[in-house]
């Protein structure tokens, strides 16, 4: 396991060239994903990889863009926590690009609150402010910040940039951000923030390149994966989204319940004796597709299962997407396009077809052959509402933001 001292030696020299590579780190509770981008204007990815299984069976795999594996390694279960895994990522990155310096590191940080609406270079004050937001994103924020702090200790000469999943949604109208609570709570930061913003920002940019006329119109982007949400965009800017104060709101997800009557929480605490932490565990980790099906949080496993509860979980997932799509179409005042992205959205033609069928009243008409292919425009010619599949790339978005911030240093 790498120590801060050995990592510091690996990423020397102490002064970083502005022409060096940009690294991207996305740290979670059980994995640390990373990518290394070329320093030129195109910012092509040179390597990408991850350490997964942190806490159980940590293993590293690094690949080139063509899928060639260039490095693999494993550790004992107790050998790595998130900070130690981050140091291994940093050491690995330095080894891979030996001879080329690391100009800076961009991080995905889930919650930026009301104070951070754009990417920012990280310092002690920024970290302290972001730590105060941990209660709003307990599954993500602590690990995002653990990675930042590990690098700051091991390689303080490398600039770090925080890129926020909430930032894209700051363009929502004020009314879209309010809850029906006493005003003082909104003034204290209890409002709808929205998440998956880096993904939506990337999709908005790709749509502007591939279908510029549609991008100027009214579009719902559907980020459907283990975490799932929808975003209503007009002219490439967010006007409404399904996630709110935390990333547990909105759609049914892999293990998260989505929208829940607050009265259910009160009932569970009063009548079932659940503590605050019990409720947190329930709504974040034991609900969603996993909780409803009792089988799996993975859509592929549910599709393969003969259990009726698995089919019901899928049906509930589709129903919630269709219902929320109707709500966002109302917020947009109509609909010109729907874009599927993320794990389920990009790879599951059956789920796309079921959602499109439920949204047929809005004007969605899929082309079966195109939908089976699963890339580009998948709607029929002449469909009143265009339907697209566009792979997301949050890492590329973070690399662009990091490079822009580094250029100002």
C-alpha positions as CSV (number, residue, x, y, z in Angstrom):
1,X,0.0,0.0,0.0
2,X,1.4,3.4,-1.0
3,X,2.2,5.9,1.8
4,X,1.8,9.7,1.3
5,X,5.6,9.9,1.1
6,X,6.0,7.4,-1.7
7,X,3.2,9.0,-3.6
8,X,4.8,12.4,-3.2
9,X,8.0,11.0,-4.7
10,X,6.1,9.4,-7.6
11,X,4.4,12.6,-8.7
12,X,7.5,14.8,-8.4
13,X,8.6,17.4,-9.5
14,X,7.2,19.8,-7.0
15,X,6.3,22.4,-9.6
16,X,3.7,21.2,-12.1
17,X,3.9,22.1,-15.7
18,X,0.7,23.8,-17.1
19,X,1.1,21.4,-20.1
20,X,0.8,18.3,-18.0
21,X,-2.0,15.7,-18.1
22,X,-5.3,16.2,-16.3
23,X,-6.4,13.4,-14.0
24,X,-10.1,12.9,-13.0
25,X,-11.1,11.1,-9.8
26,X,-14.6,10.0,-8.9
27,X,-14.5,8.5,-5.4
28,X,-17.3,6.5,-3.9
29,X,-17.8,4.3,-0.8
30,X,-16.6,1.1,-2.5
31,X,-14.8,2.3,-5.6
32,X,-12.4,5.0,-6.9
33,X,-12.8,5.6,-10.6
34,X,-10.2,7.6,-12.5
35,X,-9.1,8.8,-16.0
36,X,-6.0,10.5,-17.4
37,X,-6.5,13.0,-20.2
38,X,-4.0,14.3,-22.7
39,X,-2.9,17.9,-22.2
40,X,-3.7,19.0,-25.7
41,X,-6.8,20.9,-26.8
42,X,-8.7,17.7,-27.8
43,X,-8.2,16.3,-24.3
44,X,-8.4,12.7,-25.4
45,X,-8.4,10.1,-22.7
46,X,-5.1,8.2,-22.3
47,X,-6.1,5.7,-19.6
48,X,-9.1,5.0,-17.5
49,X,-9.6,2.6,-14.6
50,X,-10.9,2.0,-11.2
51,X,-10.3,0.3,-7.9
52,X,-13.5,-1.4,-6.9
53,X,-14.4,-3.7,-4.1
54,X,-13.0,-1.4,-1.4
55,X,-13.7,-3.0,2.0
56,X,-14.3,-6.5,0.6
57,X,-11.9,-7.5,-2.2
58,X,-10.1,-4.4,-3.6
59,X,-8.9,-4.8,-7.2
60,X,-7.5,-2.4,-9.7
61,X,-7.9,-2.5,-13.4
62,X,-6.6,0.1,-15.9
63,X,-7.4,0.2,-19.6
64,X,-6.5,2.1,-22.7
65,X,-9.4,3.7,-24.6
66,X,-9.4,0.6,-27.0
67,X,-10.1,-1.7,-24.0
68,X,-6.5,-3.1,-23.7
69,X,-5.8,-3.8,-20.1
70,X,-2.5,-2.3,-19.0
71,X,-2.5,-2.9,-15.3
72,X,-4.3,-5.2,-12.8
73,X,-3.7,-5.7,-9.1
74,X,-5.6,-6.9,-6.0
75,X,-5.3,-6.4,-2.2
76,X,-6.5,-8.0,1.0
77,X,-10.0,-6.8,2.1
78,X,-8.6,-4.7,5.0
79,X,-5.7,-3.2,3.0
80,X,-7.5,-0.2,1.4
81,X,-10.0,2.4,2.5
82,X,-11.0,5.2,0.1
83,X,-8.1,7.4,1.0
84,X,-5.6,4.6,0.6
85,X,-7.2,3.6,-2.7
86,X,-7.0,7.2,-3.9
87,X,-3.2,7.2,-3.2
88,X,-2.9,4.0,-5.1
89,X,-4.7,5.7,-8.0
90,X,-2.4,8.7,-7.9
91,X,0.7,6.5,-7.8
92,X,-0.6,4.4,-10.7
93,X,-1.4,7.5,-12.7
94,X,2.1,8.8,-12.1
95,X,3.6,5.5,-13.2
96,X,1.5,5.4,-16.4
97,X,2.4,8.9,-17.6
98,X,6.0,8.8,-16.3
99,X,7.8,11.7,-18.0
100,X,4.6,13.7,-18.2
101,X,3.6,15.7,-15.2
102,X,0.1,15.8,-13.7
103,X,-1.1,19.4,-14.2
104,X,-4.1,19.0,-11.9
105,X,-6.8,16.7,-10.7
106,X,-10.6,17.2,-11.2
107,X,-13.0,15.6,-8.8
108,X,-16.6,14.8,-8.9
109,X,-18.2,16.3,-5.8
110,X,-21.9,15.5,-5.6
111,X,-23.2,18.5,-3.5
112,X,-22.2,22.1,-4.0
113,X,-25.1,23.6,-2.0
114,X,-26.0,27.3,-2.6
115,X,-22.4,28.6,-2.5
116,X,-20.8,26.6,-5.4
117,X,-22.4,27.0,-8.8
118,X,-19.3,26.5,-10.8
119,X,-16.1,24.4,-10.7
120,X,-13.5,25.8,-8.2
121,X,-10.0,25.2,-7.2
122,X,-9.9,23.4,-3.8
123,X,-8.3,24.9,-0.7
124,X,-8.9,24.3,3.0
125,X,-11.8,26.8,3.1
126,X,-13.6,25.0,0.2
127,X,-13.1,21.6,1.9
128,X,-14.5,22.9,5.2
129,X,-17.6,24.4,3.4
130,X,-18.2,21.1,1.5
131,X,-18.0,19.1,4.7
132,X,-20.9,21.0,6.0
133,X,-23.0,19.6,3.1
134,X,-22.3,16.0,4.1
135,X,-25.8,15.5,5.7
136,X,-27.3,16.4,2.3
137,X,-25.4,13.7,0.4
138,X,-24.3,11.1,3.0
139,X,-23.6,8.3,0.5
140,X,-21.3,10.4,-1.7
141,X,-19.9,13.6,-0.2
142,X,-17.7,12.0,2.5
143,X,-15.9,9.9,0.0
144,X,-15.5,12.7,-2.6
145,X,-13.8,14.8,0.1
146,X,-11.8,11.9,1.5
147,X,-10.1,11.6,-1.9
148,X,-9.4,15.3,-2.1
149,X,-7.9,15.3,1.4
150,X,-5.7,12.3,0.7
151,X,-4.2,13.9,-2.4
152,X,-3.8,17.3,-0.6
153,X,-1.7,15.5,2.0
154,X,0.4,13.3,-0.3
155,X,0.9,15.8,-3.2
156,X,0.0,19.3,-2.0
157,X,1.7,20.8,-5.1
158,X,-0.9,19.4,-7.5
159,X,-3.9,21.7,-7.9
160,X,-7.3,20.1,-7.4
161,X,-10.6,21.2,-8.8
162,X,-14.0,20.4,-7.4
163,X,-16.8,19.9,-10.0
164,X,-20.3,19.7,-8.7
165,X,-23.3,17.6,-9.7
166,X,-25.6,20.3,-8.4
167,X,-24.2,23.2,-10.4
168,X,-26.0,22.5,-13.7
169,X,-29.4,22.8,-11.9
170,X,-28.7,26.2,-10.5
171,X,-30.4,27.7,-13.6
172,X,-33.8,26.3,-12.4
173,X,-36.4,29.1,-11.8
174,X,-36.7,30.1,-8.1
175,X,-40.1,28.5,-7.9
176,X,-38.8,25.1,-9.1
177,X,-36.3,25.1,-6.2
178,X,-38.8,25.8,-3.4
179,X,-40.5,23.4,-1.0
180,X,-43.8,24.3,0.7
181,X,-42.1,24.9,4.0
182,X,-41.7,28.1,6.1
183,X,-39.5,30.5,4.2
184,X,-36.7,30.5,6.8
185,X,-35.8,26.9,5.8
186,X,-35.3,27.9,2.2
187,X,-33.1,30.8,3.3
188,X,-31.1,28.2,5.3
189,X,-30.6,26.1,2.3
190,X,-33.5,23.6,2.4
191,X,-34.4,23.6,-1.3
192,X,-34.4,21.5,-4.4
193,X,-30.9,21.2,-5.8
194,X,-30.9,18.4,-8.3
195,X,-28.1,16.0,-9.1
196,X,-26.4,14.2,-12.0
197,X,-25.6,17.7,-13.3
198,X,-22.3,16.8,-14.8
199,X,-24.0,14.1,-16.9
200,X,-26.7,16.4,-18.0
201,X,-24.2,19.2,-18.9
202,X,-22.3,16.7,-21.0
203,X,-25.5,15.5,-22.7
204,X,-26.6,19.1,-23.4
205,X,-23.2,19.7,-25.1
206,X,-23.3,16.5,-27.2
207,X,-26.9,17.2,-28.2
208,X,-25.9,20.7,-29.4
209,X,-23.2,19.1,-31.6
210,X,-25.4,16.2,-33.0
211,X,-28.8,17.8,-33.2
212,X,-28.5,21.6,-32.7
213,X,-32.0,22.4,-33.6
214,X,-33.4,20.0,-31.0
215,X,-30.9,21.2,-28.4
216,X,-32.4,24.7,-28.7
217,X,-35.8,23.2,-27.9
218,X,-37.6,21.4,-25.0
219,X,-35.8,18.2,-24.1
220,X,-36.0,15.7,-21.2
221,X,-32.8,13.9,-20.5
222,X,-33.2,10.6,-18.7
223,X,-30.1,9.5,-16.7
224,X,-31.2,6.0,-15.9
225,X,-28.7,3.8,-13.9
226,X,-28.3,2.6,-10.4
227,X,-29.0,6.3,-9.6
228,X,-31.7,7.7,-11.8
229,X,-33.2,11.0,-12.5
230,X,-34.8,13.2,-15.3
231,X,-33.9,16.7,-16.2
232,X,-36.0,19.1,-18.2
233,X,-33.8,21.4,-20.4
234,X,-34.8,24.3,-22.6
235,X,-32.1,25.7,-24.8
236,X,-29.6,23.4,-23.0
237,X,-30.3,24.9,-19.6
238,X,-32.1,23.1,-16.7
239,X,-35.6,24.3,-15.8
240,X,-36.7,21.3,-13.6
241,X,-35.4,18.0,-12.4
242,X,-36.7,15.0,-10.4
243,X,-34.0,14.9,-7.7
244,X,-34.4,17.5,-5.0
245,X,-32.8,18.3,-1.6
246,X,-31.0,15.0,-1.7
247,X,-30.2,12.3,-4.3
248,X,-32.8,10.0,-2.8
249,X,-35.8,12.0,-4.3
250,X,-37.6,11.4,-7.6
251,X,-37.5,8.2,-9.5
252,X,-37.2,4.7,-8.2
253,X,-33.5,3.7,-8.3
254,X,-31.4,0.6,-7.7
255,X,-31.5,0.8,-3.9
256,X,-33.1,4.3,-3.3
257,X,-36.8,4.6,-2.9
258,X,-37.4,7.9,-4.8
259,X,-40.2,10.2,-3.9
260,X,-41.7,9.2,-0.6
261,X,-44.6,10.7,1.5
262,X,-42.9,12.3,4.5
263,X,-45.7,10.8,6.6
264,X,-44.3,7.3,5.8
265,X,-41.1,8.3,7.5
266,X,-43.0,9.6,10.6
267,X,-45.0,6.4,10.7
268,X,-41.9,4.2,10.5
269,X,-40.2,6.1,13.3
270,X,-43.3,6.4,15.6
271,X,-44.9,3.0,15.0
272,X,-42.0,0.8,13.9
273,X,-39.3,2.3,16.1
274,X,-36.9,3.1,13.3
275,X,-34.2,5.6,14.3
276,X,-33.0,8.4,12.0
277,X,-30.1,6.2,10.9
278,X,-32.4,3.2,10.3
279,X,-34.5,5.4,8.0
280,X,-31.4,6.6,6.2
281,X,-30.3,3.0,5.6
282,X,-33.8,2.0,4.5
283,X,-34.4,4.8,1.9
284,X,-30.8,4.8,0.5
285,X,-29.6,1.2,0.6
286,X,-32.6,-1.2,1.0
287,X,-35.3,0.2,-1.2
288,X,-35.8,0.8,-4.9
289,X,-35.5,-2.0,-7.3
290,X,-33.8,-4.2,-4.7
291,X,-36.5,-3.5,-2.0
292,X,-39.5,-3.9,-4.3
293,X,-38.2,-7.0,-6.0
294,X,-36.4,-8.7,-3.1
295,X,-34.1,-10.0,-5.9
296,X,-31.7,-7.5,-7.2
297,X,-30.9,-3.8,-7.7
298,X,-29.6,-4.5,-11.2
299,X,-32.0,-4.2,-14.1
300,X,-30.3,-7.1,-15.9
301,X,-30.8,-9.4,-13.0
302,X,-34.5,-8.4,-12.8
303,X,-35.1,-9.0,-16.5
304,X,-33.6,-12.5,-16.1
305,X,-35.6,-13.3,-13.0
306,X,-38.8,-15.4,-13.2
307,X,-40.1,-13.9,-9.9
308,X,-43.3,-11.8,-10.2
309,X,-41.9,-9.3,-7.8
310,X,-39.0,-8.7,-10.2
311,X,-41.4,-7.9,-13.0
312,X,-43.4,-5.6,-10.6
313,X,-40.2,-3.7,-9.7
314,X,-39.4,-3.1,-13.4
315,X,-43.0,-2.0,-14.0
316,X,-42.8,0.5,-11.1
317,X,-39.5,1.9,-12.4
318,X,-41.0,2.5,-15.8
319,X,-44.2,3.9,-14.3
320,X,-42.3,6.4,-12.2
321,X,-40.2,7.5,-15.2
322,X,-43.3,8.0,-17.4
323,X,-45.2,9.8,-14.6
324,X,-42.2,12.2,-14.0
325,X,-41.7,12.7,-17.7
326,X,-45.3,14.0,-17.9
327,X,-44.6,16.4,-15.0
328,X,-41.4,17.7,-16.7
329,X,-43.2,18.1,-20.0
330,X,-45.7,20.3,-18.2
331,X,-42.8,22.4,-16.8
332,X,-41.4,22.8,-20.3
333,X,-44.7,23.6,-21.8
334,X,-44.4,20.8,-24.3
335,X,-41.8,18.4,-25.5
336,X,-39.5,18.2,-28.5
337,X,-37.1,15.4,-27.5
338,X,-36.2,12.7,-25.0
339,X,-32.6,11.6,-24.5
340,X,-31.7,8.3,-22.8
341,X,-28.3,8.0,-21.1
342,X,-26.4,6.1,-18.3
343,X,-26.3,2.3,-17.7
344,X,-30.0,1.4,-18.2
345,X,-30.8,4.3,-20.6
346,X,-27.9,3.4,-22.9
347,X,-28.0,-0.4,-22.8
348,X,-31.6,-1.6,-22.2
349,X,-33.7,-1.3,-25.3
350,X,-36.7,-3.0,-23.6
351,X,-36.8,-0.4,-20.8
352,X,-36.5,2.3,-23.4
353,X,-39.4,0.8,-25.4
354,X,-41.6,0.5,-22.3
355,X,-40.9,4.1,-21.3
356,X,-41.6,5.3,-24.9
357,X,-44.9,3.4,-25.0
358,X,-45.9,5.0,-21.7
359,X,-45.0,8.5,-23.1
360,X,-46.7,7.9,-26.5
361,X,-49.3,10.5,-25.7
362,X,-46.5,13.1,-25.7
363,X,-45.7,12.1,-29.3
364,X,-42.9,9.6,-28.9
365,X,-42.7,7.0,-31.7
366,X,-39.7,4.5,-31.5
367,X,-38.2,2.8,-34.4
368,X,-37.7,-0.8,-33.3
369,X,-34.6,-1.4,-35.4
370,X,-32.9,1.8,-34.3
371,X,-33.9,1.2,-30.7
372,X,-32.3,-2.3,-30.8
373,X,-29.1,-0.8,-32.2
374,X,-29.2,1.7,-29.3
375,X,-27.3,4.7,-30.5
376,X,-28.1,8.1,-32.0
377,X,-31.7,8.8,-32.9
378,X,-33.9,5.9,-32.2
379,X,-37.3,7.4,-33.0
380,X,-39.2,6.9,-36.3
381,X,-38.8,9.4,-39.1
382,X,-41.5,12.0,-38.6
383,X,-42.0,11.3,-34.9
384,X,-43.4,14.4,-33.3
385,X,-40.9,14.0,-30.4
386,X,-37.4,12.8,-31.3
387,X,-35.9,10.1,-29.1
388,X,-32.1,9.7,-28.8
389,X,-29.6,7.5,-27.0
390,X,-26.4,9.4,-26.1
391,X,-23.7,7.9,-23.9
392,X,-22.8,10.1,-21.1
393,X,-19.2,10.9,-20.0
394,X,-19.0,12.7,-16.7
395,X,-15.3,12.2,-16.6
396,X,-14.8,14.1,-19.8
397,X,-16.9,16.9,-18.4
398,X,-14.8,17.1,-15.3
399,X,-11.6,17.1,-17.3
400,X,-12.8,20.1,-19.3
401,X,-13.8,22.0,-16.2
402,X,-10.5,21.2,-14.5
403,X,-8.5,22.3,-17.5
404,X,-10.4,25.5,-17.7
405,X,-9.8,26.3,-14.0
406,X,-6.1,25.3,-14.3
407,X,-5.7,27.7,-17.2
408,X,-6.5,30.6,-14.9
409,X,-3.9,29.6,-12.2
